[in-house]
Amino acid sequence: MQISEEIKSRLDIVDVIKEYVQLKPVGSNFSALSPFNREKTPSFMVSPEKQIWHCFSSGKGGDIITFVMEIEGVSFVEALRILAPKAGVTLKREDPKVTSKRNKLLDIQELAANYYHRVLMESEAAKSARDYLSRRDLKEETLIDWKLGFSPASWDDLLNLLRKKGYKDEEIISAGLANKKAETGRVYNRFRERIMFPLSDYNGNIVAFSSRVLPEKEKEEIMGKYVNSPQTMIYDKSRVLFGLDKAKSSIKEEDCAVVVEGQMDVITAHQNGFSNVIASSGTALTREQLKLVKRYSSNLILAFDMDQAGQMAVDRGIREAMPLDVKLKIVDLGEDKDPDELIRKDPEKWKEKLASARHIMDYYFDKALKNLNPEELEGKREVARQLLPVINRISDLIEKDYWLKKLSQKLDVEEGLLREALSKTTQPQKNYSDDKEETQTPQTGRPSSREEIVSQNLLALLLRFPQFAEYVLNRIGIEQVHGEINKQIYRNLIIYYNNNESDSGESSFSVDYAGFREFLKNRVLDQKRRENQSLEENSDSSLKLLDKLAVLGEKDYYNLEERQVKNEIIKIINLLRKGSVRERMREIEKTIREAETEEEGSQVEDLMRELKSLSEELQELEKQEYY
């Protein structure tokens, strides 16, 4: 048995999750408020029978290991380390197939950081870099604490050091520390004659570098002022915030995070006692970064340079933050160039600016009203057009009401009219209607259309009530199920069902959920082997969706009687069949138009007969009643 399976077999998912979340029984399952999003209605579900969980507000889900990974923000191996003592399991050396490459890359980054730091602190070649950092008022203990470094002008010094340690060129390239010339195959250092800023993940592991050329070399440097590590197995820039590993305790204590743009802004802030400061490293805040910060505080202050690029970064950060119910404020730096300069010049003034940070909606109001005249009709319309979608993103109803009233006063427009306009910017909840699509990404298993939602509900019902499998499978074909992942699950459900029929033809499909999941997993892994893909089970979208659908069935249908279940299934079958008929009718109508243009009379007659037949079928489906 794999060590992960042994841990799962010894632990109960409910007992582990109870340590983090207050669970309440719902039938044979448990529910709770999402630990990942702020909400008033519980959407977090745990199934003790299936030993899985799913959070419907965030879309996260999985088993006991994935829960610890999500809630603690740790890797797979680190989650095993947390769970092993609870399970009474002693971890052996990690499986090299799973962890050796990642661990090697982390070791390479650590060795590189130590080398660069030693060069900065001791080498004569780094004197200009030390002088520059001294002019930026950085103390020696700060250089040591942040492990700042310097990469010499050499093309292969770091390469040779790492080679002597036993690392291959391909591994050094994979770590983002070397490049390879396509023409000659020559491998050389990525970073040369630059000040090096190690970038660490949430746990303090060095995963990448940001580098700055020396000021005297800026004009002759063809690669640019800054060169950063590329995306690697261990470094995803959308999930890393500079300084978070050092700032997280202060963020939690002060219940506030200050987000700046650059590494020097963060280092200077920490040196001067502002230890809740982190950096987005010159990019717009991503949703993943915001979720990381939100573990410690929902209060964020953005202190960006408000040039055009800075405003774009702020706007994107706001768009990502508002649905997460993160409270945002903006610092007006005014004439000061950046936080680094301001803090070095006047720490008290920086403190005052933080205290007087504006609410993010004030920023939006000022921005919208700056170049528009709310006294004129077109000005009123344009201001409303810009601000109503922003107000609509606010999740807190009282706060939303406050800003709507303020907009009404600014525009001198009746509040009721604005509310009516606001309702038009709100996407309605999708149900079993004939409205078209809602925008989600199919690859994630989230529905991208009304038909996909219906298809997922049908699968959830079948997983919850497998005794209806024969009824459904005889009435719905694979082509009538929408969504590629849904089709994949349904196709395998049919195969699994047929494999479990007895010789007498009677179905023995009432097996437990684990049986079908194991069947699907084996087929998925076989397919990946044939295509030489990664065999990592946790990354497969069909298995993730299957877990989600199993919990969905427990959540939405746990208390239905058999008559109600059948009624719901009949309703869904009817809707899928109607959708299939309508789609075929649209195809025929298009073909008829093309055939008429080409004067193919016999083909048109055949198509018209089929269209008439389909129209009659649709009418019959429309008449169908439910009991």
C-alpha positions as CSV (number, residue, x, y, z in Angstrom):
1,M,0.0,0.0,0.0
2,Q,1.3,3.5,-0.9
3,I,2.0,5.7,2.2
4,S,-0.7,8.1,1.2
5,E,-3.3,5.3,1.0
6,E,-2.2,3.9,4.4
7,I,-2.6,7.4,6.0
8,K,-6.1,7.7,4.4
9,S,-7.1,4.3,5.6
10,R,-6.2,5.0,9.2
11,L,-7.8,8.5,9.4
12,D,-11.4,9.6,9.3
13,I,-11.9,12.7,7.1
14,V,-14.5,14.1,9.5
15,D,-12.2,13.9,12.5
16,V,-9.4,15.7,10.6
17,I,-11.6,18.4,9.1
18,K,-13.2,19.1,12.5
19,E,-9.9,20.4,13.7
20,Y,-10.2,23.2,11.2
21,V,-13.9,23.7,10.5
22,Q,-17.1,23.6,12.6
23,L,-19.1,20.8,11.0
24,K,-22.8,20.2,11.4
25,P,-24.6,17.0,10.5
26,V,-26.9,17.0,7.5
27,G,-28.4,13.6,7.0
28,S,-25.6,11.2,6.8
29,N,-23.1,13.9,5.8
30,F,-21.7,17.1,7.3
31,S,-21.8,20.7,6.2
32,A,-20.1,24.0,7.2
33,L,-19.4,27.5,6.1
34,S,-16.6,27.5,3.6
35,P,-13.1,27.9,5.1
36,F,-11.9,29.4,1.8
37,N,-14.6,32.1,1.2
38,R,-16.8,34.2,3.4
39,E,-20.4,33.2,3.1
40,K,-23.6,33.1,5.1
41,T,-25.1,29.8,3.7
42,P,-23.0,26.7,4.2
43,S,-21.6,25.3,0.9
44,F,-18.8,23.1,2.3
45,M,-19.8,19.4,2.4
46,V,-18.1,16.3,3.8
47,S,-19.1,12.8,3.0
48,P,-17.9,10.3,5.6
49,E,-19.1,7.4,3.6
50,K,-17.0,8.3,0.5
51,Q,-14.3,10.1,2.6
52,I,-14.3,13.1,0.3
53,W,-15.2,16.8,0.6
54,H,-16.3,19.6,-1.7
55,C,-16.6,23.4,-1.3
56,F,-19.2,24.6,-3.8
57,S,-18.4,28.3,-3.3
58,S,-14.7,27.9,-4.1
59,G,-14.9,24.9,-6.4
60,K,-12.2,23.1,-4.3
61,G,-12.6,19.4,-3.3
62,G,-10.9,16.1,-2.9
63,D,-9.8,13.7,-0.1
64,I,-8.3,14.2,3.3
65,I,-4.8,15.0,1.9
66,T,-6.0,17.6,-0.6
67,F,-8.0,19.3,2.3
68,V,-4.8,19.7,4.4
69,M,-2.9,20.9,1.3
70,E,-5.6,23.6,0.7
71,I,-6.2,24.7,4.3
72,E,-2.5,24.7,5.3
73,G,-1.2,25.9,1.9
74,V,1.4,23.1,1.7
75,S,2.6,20.6,-0.9
76,F,1.5,17.0,-1.1
77,V,4.6,15.7,0.7
78,E,4.2,18.4,3.4
79,A,0.5,17.4,3.9
80,L,1.6,13.8,4.4
81,R,4.1,15.0,7.0
82,I,1.2,16.8,8.9
83,L,-1.1,13.7,8.7
84,A,1.4,10.9,9.4
85,P,1.6,11.5,13.2
86,K,-2.2,11.6,13.4
87,A,-2.4,8.3,11.6
88,G,0.5,6.7,13.6
89,V,2.5,6.2,10.4
90,T,6.2,6.7,10.1
91,L,7.2,8.4,6.9
92,K,9.9,6.7,5.0
93,R,12.1,8.5,2.4
94,E,9.7,10.2,0.0
95,D,8.9,8.4,-3.3
96,P,11.6,9.7,-5.7
97,K,9.2,9.4,-8.6
98,V,6.9,12.0,-6.9
99,T,9.3,14.3,-5.1
100,S,12.9,13.9,-6.2
101,K,12.7,16.4,-9.0
102,R,11.0,19.1,-7.0
103,N,13.3,18.5,-4.0
104,K,16.3,18.7,-6.4
105,L,15.1,22.0,-7.8
106,L,14.6,23.4,-4.2
107,D,18.1,22.2,-3.3
108,I,19.6,23.9,-6.4
109,Q,17.9,27.2,-5.5
110,E,19.1,27.1,-2.0
111,L,22.7,26.4,-3.1
112,A,22.5,29.2,-5.7
113,A,21.2,31.6,-3.1
114,N,24.0,30.7,-0.6
115,Y,26.6,31.2,-3.4
116,Y,25.2,34.5,-4.6
117,H,24.9,35.8,-0.9
118,R,28.5,34.8,-0.2
119,V,29.7,36.6,-3.3
120,L,27.8,39.8,-2.3
121,M,29.2,39.8,1.3
122,E,32.8,38.7,0.6
123,S,33.9,39.2,-3.1
124,E,35.7,42.2,-4.4
125,A,33.7,41.7,-7.6
126,A,30.6,42.7,-5.7
127,K,31.9,46.0,-4.2
128,S,29.8,48.1,-6.6
129,A,26.7,46.1,-5.5
130,R,27.5,46.6,-1.8
131,D,28.0,50.3,-2.4
132,Y,24.7,50.6,-4.2
133,L,22.8,48.8,-1.5
134,S,24.5,50.9,1.1
135,R,23.4,54.1,-0.7
136,R,19.8,52.6,-0.5
137,D,20.4,52.6,3.3
138,L,20.3,48.8,3.7
139,K,22.0,47.5,6.8
140,E,24.3,44.5,6.8
141,E,21.8,42.5,9.0
142,T,19.1,43.3,6.4
143,L,21.3,41.8,3.6
144,I,21.8,38.7,5.7
145,D,18.2,38.4,6.8
146,W,16.9,38.6,3.2
147,K,19.9,36.7,1.8
148,L,20.5,39.2,-0.9
149,G,23.2,38.2,-3.4
150,F,25.3,39.1,-6.4
151,S,25.9,37.1,-9.5
152,P,29.4,37.6,-11.0
153,A,30.0,38.4,-14.6
154,S,31.0,34.8,-15.3
155,W,29.1,32.6,-17.8
156,D,29.6,29.4,-15.9
157,D,30.7,29.9,-12.2
158,L,27.4,28.8,-10.8
159,L,27.0,26.0,-13.3
160,N,30.4,24.6,-12.3
161,L,29.6,24.8,-8.6
162,L,26.3,22.9,-9.1
163,R,27.9,20.4,-11.4
164,K,30.4,19.6,-8.7
165,K,27.5,19.0,-6.3
166,G,26.2,16.3,-8.7
167,Y,23.5,18.2,-10.5
168,K,22.9,17.8,-14.3
169,D,22.7,20.7,-16.7
170,E,19.0,19.8,-17.5
171,E,18.2,20.1,-13.7
172,I,19.9,23.5,-13.5
173,I,18.0,24.7,-16.6
174,S,14.8,23.3,-15.1
175,A,15.5,25.4,-12.0
176,G,15.6,28.5,-14.2
177,L,19.3,29.3,-13.4
178,A,20.7,28.5,-16.8
179,N,19.9,28.7,-20.5
180,K,20.9,26.6,-23.4
181,K,21.9,28.0,-26.8
182,A,19.8,26.2,-29.5
183,E,22.5,26.6,-32.2
184,T,25.5,25.3,-30.2
185,G,23.9,23.4,-27.3
186,R,26.1,25.5,-24.9
187,V,24.7,26.0,-21.4
188,Y,25.4,29.2,-19.6
189,N,24.3,31.1,-16.4
190,R,21.0,33.0,-16.7
191,F,22.1,35.7,-14.2
192,R,25.3,37.6,-14.7
193,E,26.6,40.7,-12.9
194,R,23.3,41.4,-11.1
195,I,22.0,42.0,-7.6
196,M,20.0,38.9,-6.7
197,F,16.8,38.9,-4.7
198,P,15.7,35.4,-3.6
199,L,12.0,34.8,-4.0
200,S,10.5,32.4,-1.4
201,D,7.2,30.6,-1.2
202,Y,4.7,30.7,1.7
203,N,6.8,28.2,3.6
204,G,10.1,30.1,3.2
205,N,11.5,27.8,0.5
206,I,13.6,29.7,-2.1
207,V,11.9,29.0,-5.4
208,A,13.2,31.7,-7.8
209,F,15.2,34.9,-8.2
210,S,14.5,38.5,-9.2
211,S,17.6,40.3,-10.3
212,R,18.6,44.0,-10.9
213,V,21.5,45.2,-13.0
214,L,23.9,47.6,-11.4
215,P,23.0,51.3,-12.0
216,E,26.2,52.0,-13.9
217,K,25.5,49.1,-16.3
218,E,21.9,50.1,-17.0
219,K,22.6,51.9,-20.3
220,E,24.7,49.1,-21.8
221,E,22.5,46.2,-20.5
222,I,20.6,44.7,-23.4
223,M,18.6,42.2,-21.3
224,G,16.8,44.9,-19.4
225,K,17.0,46.5,-15.9
226,Y,15.3,43.5,-14.3
227,V,15.6,39.8,-15.2
228,N,13.5,37.2,-13.3
229,S,13.4,33.5,-13.1
230,P,11.0,31.8,-15.6
231,Q,8.0,29.7,-14.5
232,T,9.3,26.3,-13.3
233,M,7.9,23.2,-11.5
234,I,8.5,25.0,-8.1
235,Y,7.8,28.6,-9.2
236,D,4.5,30.0,-10.3
237,K,4.7,33.8,-10.2
238,S,0.9,34.1,-9.8
239,R,1.1,32.2,-6.5
240,V,4.1,33.9,-4.9
241,L,4.2,37.2,-3.0
242,F,7.6,38.6,-2.1
243,G,8.1,38.7,1.7
244,L,4.9,36.8,2.7
245,D,6.9,34.2,4.5
246,K,8.4,36.9,6.7
247,A,5.3,39.1,6.9
248,K,2.5,36.6,7.6
249,S,2.7,36.8,11.4
250,S,2.6,40.6,11.4
251,I,-0.3,40.6,8.9
252,K,-2.3,38.3,11.2
253,E,-1.4,40.4,14.3
254,E,-2.2,43.8,12.7
255,D,-5.1,42.3,10.7
256,C,-3.9,44.2,7.6
257,A,-1.5,43.6,4.7
258,V,0.2,46.4,2.8
259,V,0.9,45.4,-0.9
260,V,3.6,47.3,-2.8
261,E,5.2,46.8,-6.2
262,G,8.9,46.1,-5.7
263,Q,11.3,44.1,-3.5
264,M,13.2,47.1,-2.3
265,D,9.9,48.6,-1.1
266,V,9.3,45.5,1.1
267,I,12.9,45.2,2.4
268,T,13.1,48.9,3.3
269,A,9.6,48.7,5.0
270,H,10.6,45.7,7.1
271,Q,14.0,47.3,8.1
272,N,12.0,50.3,9.4
273,G,9.5,48.2,11.4
274,F,6.7,48.0,8.9
275,S,6.7,44.2,8.9
276,N,3.3,43.6,7.3
277,V,4.4,44.7,3.9
278,I,4.6,42.4,0.9
279,A,5.1,42.8,-2.8
280,S,3.4,41.8,-6.0
281,S,6.8,42.2,-7.7
282,G,5.5,44.7,-10.2
283,T,2.6,42.7,-11.5
284,A,-1.1,42.9,-10.9
285,L,-2.4,41.0,-8.0
286,T,-3.8,37.6,-8.9
287,R,-6.7,35.7,-7.3
288,E,-4.2,33.0,-6.0
289,Q,-2.1,35.7,-4.3
290,L,-5.1,37.3,-2.8
291,K,-6.3,34.0,-1.4
292,L,-2.9,33.5,0.2
293,V,-3.0,36.9,1.9
294,K,-6.6,36.4,3.0
295,R,-5.6,33.5,5.2
296,Y,-4.1,36.1,7.5
297,S,-6.3,39.1,6.9
298,S,-9.1,40.3,4.7
299,N,-7.8,43.9,4.9
300,L,-5.4,45.0,2.2
301,I,-3.9,48.4,1.5
302,L,-2.4,48.9,-2.0
303,A,0.5,51.3,-2.3
304,F,1.3,51.3,-6.0
305,D,2.9,54.0,-8.2
306,M,-0.3,55.4,-9.8
307,D,1.1,55.8,-13.3
308,Q,-0.8,54.1,-16.2
309,A,0.8,50.7,-15.5
310,G,0.1,51.1,-11.7
311,Q,-3.5,52.0,-12.3
312,M,-4.0,49.0,-14.5
313,A,-2.4,46.8,-11.8
314,V,-4.7,48.3,-9.2
315,D,-7.8,47.9,-11.4
316,R,-7.0,44.2,-12.0
317,G,-6.2,43.6,-8.3
318,I,-9.6,45.2,-7.4
319,R,-11.5,43.1,-9.9
320,E,-9.9,39.9,-8.4
321,A,-10.4,41.0,-4.8
322,M,-14.0,42.2,-4.6
323,P,-15.6,38.8,-5.3
324,L,-13.4,37.4,-2.5
325,D,-14.8,39.9,0.0
326,V,-11.4,41.4,0.6
327,K,-11.6,44.9,2.0
328,L,-9.3,47.2,-0.1
329,K,-7.9,50.6,0.4
330,I,-5.5,52.8,-1.7
331,V,-2.5,54.8,-0.5
332,D,-2.0,58.0,-2.4
333,L,1.8,58.4,-2.6
334,G,1.4,61.9,-4.1
335,E,4.7,63.3,-5.2
336,D,6.7,60.6,-3.5
337,K,8.3,58.2,-6.1
338,D,7.7,54.9,-4.3
339,P,7.3,53.5,-0.7
340,D,11.0,52.8,-0.5
341,E,11.9,56.4,-1.1
342,L,9.2,57.7,1.2
343,I,10.0,55.4,4.1
344,R,13.7,56.2,3.9
345,K,13.0,59.9,3.8
346,D,10.2,60.1,6.4
347,P,8.9,56.9,8.1
348,E,6.3,58.9,10.0
349,K,4.8,60.3,6.8
350,W,4.5,56.7,5.5
351,K,2.6,55.8,8.6
352,E,0.3,58.8,8.2
353,K,-0.4,57.8,4.6
354,L,-1.3,54.2,5.6
355,A,-3.7,55.6,8.3
356,S,-5.4,57.9,5.7
357,A,-5.7,55.3,2.9
358,R,-8.8,55.7,0.9
359,H,-11.6,53.1,0.5
360,I,-11.3,51.5,-2.9
361,M,-14.7,52.8,-3.9
362,D,-13.6,56.3,-3.3
363,Y,-10.8,55.6,-5.7
364,Y,-13.3,54.4,-8.3
365,F,-15.7,57.4,-7.7
366,D,-12.8,59.9,-8.1
367,K,-11.6,58.1,-11.2
368,A,-15.0,58.1,-12.9
369,L,-15.9,61.7,-12.0
370,K,-12.5,63.1,-12.8
371,N,-13.1,63.6,-16.5
372,L,-16.9,63.4,-16.7
373,N,-19.5,66.0,-15.9
374,P,-22.3,64.5,-13.8
375,E,-24.4,67.5,-14.5
376,E,-24.8,66.5,-18.2
377,L,-27.0,63.6,-19.4
378,E,-24.1,61.8,-21.1
379,G,-21.9,62.3,-18.1
380,K,-24.5,60.8,-15.8
381,R,-24.9,57.8,-18.1
382,E,-21.1,57.2,-18.5
383,V,-20.4,57.5,-14.7
384,A,-23.3,55.0,-14.0
385,R,-22.0,52.7,-16.7
386,Q,-18.5,52.6,-15.1
387,L,-19.6,52.4,-11.4
388,L,-22.6,50.2,-11.4
389,P,-20.7,47.0,-12.3
390,V,-18.1,47.8,-9.7
391,I,-20.8,48.3,-7.0
392,N,-22.4,45.1,-8.1
393,R,-19.2,43.2,-7.3
394,I,-19.5,44.2,-3.6
395,S,-20.6,41.1,-1.7
396,D,-21.7,42.8,1.5
397,L,-25.3,44.0,1.0
398,I,-25.1,46.9,3.4
399,E,-21.9,48.2,1.8
400,K,-23.5,47.8,-1.6
401,D,-26.5,49.8,-0.5
402,Y,-24.3,52.6,0.9
403,W,-22.4,53.1,-2.4
404,L,-25.6,53.0,-4.4
405,K,-27.0,55.8,-2.3
406,K,-23.8,57.8,-2.8
407,L,-23.9,57.3,-6.6
408,S,-27.6,58.5,-6.5
409,Q,-26.5,61.7,-4.7
410,K,-23.5,62.3,-7.0
411,L,-25.6,61.9,-10.2
412,D,-28.8,63.4,-8.8
413,V,-30.6,60.4,-10.1
414,E,-33.4,58.5,-8.3
415,E,-32.0,55.6,-6.4
416,G,-34.8,53.3,-7.7
417,L,-33.7,53.9,-11.3
418,L,-30.1,53.0,-10.3
419,R,-31.3,49.8,-8.5
420,E,-33.2,48.8,-11.6
421,A,-30.1,49.4,-13.8
422,L,-28.0,47.5,-11.2
423,S,-30.3,44.5,-11.4
424,K,-29.6,44.4,-15.2
425,T,-25.9,44.0,-14.5
426,T,-26.5,41.0,-12.3
427,Q,-26.4,37.6,-14.0
428,P,-29.5,35.6,-12.9
429,Q,-29.1,32.2,-11.3
430,K,-29.3,29.5,-13.9
431,N,-32.0,26.8,-13.4
432,Y,-33.6,24.4,-15.8
433,S,-34.6,27.1,-18.2
434,D,-33.9,27.5,-21.9
435,D,-31.7,30.5,-21.4
436,K,-28.3,30.2,-23.0
437,E,-25.0,30.0,-21.4
438,E,-23.1,31.2,-18.4
439,T,-19.4,31.7,-18.7
440,Q,-17.2,29.2,-16.9
441,T,-14.3,27.1,-18.1
442,P,-15.1,23.5,-19.1
443,Q,-11.6,22.4,-18.4
444,T,-12.1,22.9,-14.7
445,G,-15.2,20.9,-14.6
446,R,-17.3,24.0,-14.0
447,P,-20.4,24.2,-16.2
448,S,-20.2,26.5,-19.2
449,S,-23.8,26.2,-20.3
450,R,-27.3,25.4,-19.0
451,E,-27.1,22.0,-20.6
452,E,-23.8,21.2,-18.8
453,I,-25.4,22.2,-15.5
454,V,-28.4,19.8,-16.2
455,S,-25.9,17.0,-17.3
456,Q,-24.0,17.4,-14.0
457,N,-27.2,17.2,-12.0
458,L,-28.1,14.0,-13.8
459,L,-24.8,12.4,-13.0
460,A,-25.0,13.5,-9.4
461,L,-28.4,11.9,-9.1
462,L,-27.1,8.6,-10.6
463,L,-24.2,8.6,-8.2
464,R,-26.5,9.2,-5.2
465,F,-29.3,6.8,-6.5
466,P,-27.6,4.1,-8.7
467,Q,-30.8,2.0,-8.8
468,F,-32.0,4.4,-11.5
469,A,-29.0,3.7,-13.8
470,E,-30.8,1.4,-16.1
471,Y,-33.8,3.8,-16.5
472,V,-31.4,6.7,-17.5
473,L,-29.0,4.7,-19.6
474,N,-31.8,3.4,-21.8
475,R,-33.1,6.9,-22.4
476,I,-30.1,9.2,-22.7
477,G,-27.3,8.7,-25.2
478,I,-23.7,10.0,-24.7
479,E,-24.3,12.6,-27.4
480,Q,-27.1,14.1,-25.4
481,V,-24.9,14.7,-22.4
482,H,-23.2,18.1,-22.6
483,G,-19.6,18.9,-21.6
484,E,-16.6,16.8,-22.5
485,I,-15.8,15.8,-19.0
486,N,-19.4,14.9,-18.3
487,K,-19.5,12.8,-21.4
488,Q,-16.3,11.0,-20.3
489,I,-17.8,10.1,-16.9
490,Y,-21.2,9.1,-18.5
491,R,-19.4,6.9,-21.1
492,N,-17.5,5.1,-18.4
493,L,-20.6,4.8,-16.3
494,I,-22.3,2.9,-19.1
495,I,-19.3,0.6,-19.5
496,Y,-19.1,0.0,-15.8
497,Y,-22.8,-0.7,-15.7
498,N,-22.6,-3.2,-18.5
499,N,-19.6,-4.9,-16.9
500,N,-21.7,-5.3,-13.7
501,E,-24.7,-6.9,-15.2
502,S,-25.2,-10.5,-14.2
503,D,-25.5,-13.3,-16.7
504,S,-29.3,-13.2,-16.3
505,G,-29.3,-9.6,-17.5
506,E,-30.2,-8.2,-14.1
507,S,-28.2,-5.2,-13.1
508,S,-25.9,-5.4,-10.0
509,F,-25.1,-1.8,-10.3
510,S,-25.8,-0.9,-6.7
511,V,-22.1,-1.0,-5.8
512,D,-20.5,1.6,-3.7
513,Y,-19.1,4.8,-5.1
514,A,-15.5,3.7,-4.5
515,G,-15.9,0.9,-7.0
516,F,-16.8,3.1,-9.9
517,R,-14.2,5.7,-8.9
518,E,-11.5,3.0,-8.9
519,F,-12.7,1.8,-12.3
520,L,-12.6,5.3,-13.7
521,K,-9.2,6.0,-12.2
522,N,-7.7,2.9,-13.8
523,R,-9.1,3.8,-17.2
524,V,-7.7,7.3,-16.9
525,L,-4.3,6.1,-15.8
526,D,-4.2,3.5,-18.7
527,Q,-5.0,6.3,-21.1
528,K,-2.3,8.5,-19.7
529,R,0.2,5.7,-19.9
530,R,-0.6,5.2,-23.6
531,E,-0.2,8.9,-24.2
532,N,3.0,9.2,-22.1
533,Q,1.3,11.7,-19.8
534,S,1.8,12.4,-16.1
535,L,0.2,9.7,-13.9
536,E,-0.6,12.1,-11.1
537,E,-4.1,11.2,-10.1
538,N,-4.9,14.5,-8.3
539,S,-4.5,16.4,-11.5
540,D,-7.1,14.6,-13.5
541,S,-10.2,16.7,-14.2
542,S,-12.6,13.8,-14.6
543,L,-11.7,12.3,-11.1
544,K,-12.0,15.8,-9.6
545,L,-15.4,16.3,-11.2
546,L,-16.6,12.9,-10.1
547,D,-15.8,13.7,-6.5
548,K,-17.6,17.0,-6.8
549,L,-20.7,15.3,-8.3
550,A,-20.7,12.7,-5.6
551,V,-20.8,15.4,-2.9
552,L,-23.4,17.4,-4.9
553,G,-25.7,14.4,-4.9
554,E,-25.3,14.1,-1.1
555,K,-25.8,17.8,-0.7
556,D,-28.9,18.5,-2.9
557,Y,-30.7,15.2,-3.0
558,Y,-30.0,13.4,0.4
559,N,-33.5,13.7,1.7
560,L,-35.5,13.0,-1.5
561,E,-38.0,10.2,-1.6
562,E,-37.8,7.7,-4.5
563,R,-40.8,9.2,-6.2
564,Q,-39.2,12.7,-6.1
565,V,-35.9,11.3,-7.4
566,K,-37.6,9.7,-10.4
567,N,-39.6,12.9,-11.1
568,E,-36.3,14.9,-11.1
569,I,-34.6,12.4,-13.4
570,I,-37.6,12.5,-15.8
571,K,-37.5,16.3,-15.8
572,I,-33.7,16.3,-16.6
573,I,-34.1,13.6,-19.3
574,N,-36.8,15.7,-20.9
575,L,-34.7,18.8,-20.9
576,L,-31.7,17.1,-22.4
577,R,-33.8,15.5,-25.1
578,K,-35.4,18.8,-25.9
579,G,-32.0,20.4,-26.1
580,S,-30.8,17.6,-28.4
581,V,-33.8,18.0,-30.7
582,R,-33.5,21.8,-30.9
583,E,-29.8,21.5,-31.8
584,R,-30.5,19.0,-34.5
585,M,-33.3,21.2,-35.8
586,R,-30.9,24.2,-36.0
587,E,-28.4,22.0,-38.0
588,I,-31.1,21.0,-40.4
589,E,-32.4,24.5,-40.9
590,K,-28.8,25.6,-41.7
591,T,-28.4,22.7,-44.2
592,I,-31.7,23.5,-45.8
593,R,-30.6,27.1,-46.5
594,E,-27.4,25.9,-48.0
595,A,-29.2,23.2,-50.1
596,E,-31.7,25.7,-51.4
597,T,-28.9,28.0,-52.5
598,E,-27.4,25.1,-54.5
599,E,-30.9,24.1,-55.8
600,E,-30.7,20.5,-54.4
601,G,-34.5,19.8,-54.3
602,S,-34.5,16.2,-53.3
603,Q,-32.2,16.8,-50.3
604,V,-34.4,19.7,-49.2
605,E,-37.5,17.5,-49.2
606,D,-35.7,14.8,-47.0
607,L,-34.5,17.4,-44.6
608,M,-38.0,19.0,-44.4
609,R,-39.5,15.7,-43.5
610,E,-36.9,15.2,-40.8
611,L,-37.5,18.7,-39.5
612,K,-41.2,18.1,-39.3
613,S,-40.7,14.9,-37.4
614,L,-38.4,16.6,-35.0
615,S,-40.9,19.4,-34.5
616,E,-43.6,17.0,-33.6
617,E,-41.2,15.2,-31.2
618,L,-40.4,18.5,-29.6
619,Q,-44.1,19.3,-29.2
620,E,-44.7,16.0,-27.4
621,L,-41.7,16.7,-25.1
622,E,-43.2,20.1,-24.3
623,K,-46.5,18.5,-23.2
624,Q,-44.8,16.1,-20.9
625,E,-46.0,16.5,-17.3
626,Y,-44.2,15.5,-14.1
627,Y,-45.8,13.9,-11.0
